[in-house]
Amino acid sequence: MSENGKDKKTCPICNGSGDVSSFGIDVAKRRADLGLGRYQLAALCGISNVTIGNVERGDTSPRITTMKAIDEALAAIEVERERNR
């Protein structure tokens, strides 16, 4: 629990470290490993392909909601592919 008595949530992207500097690199690798194009990933998570590119290159500091949407879209595809093996 945090100081104010409420449960503290841990960021699923950085595991509470606050360091998201490698997020874009991880997104690019996961996307490539899945054989997805930027347009495909953008459509799956409701974010523009320009934003996906900016995140992957580290040209922007994405909002947590953007990071969560990207991470959830990639995770869903990874789970689905693992089930179909």
Protein Blocks (a to p, Z undefined) as FASTA:
>chain_A
ZZkopacdddfklnonopaklmmmmmmmmmmmnopafklmmmmnopafklmmmmmnopac
cdfklmmmmmmmmmmmmmmmmmmZZ
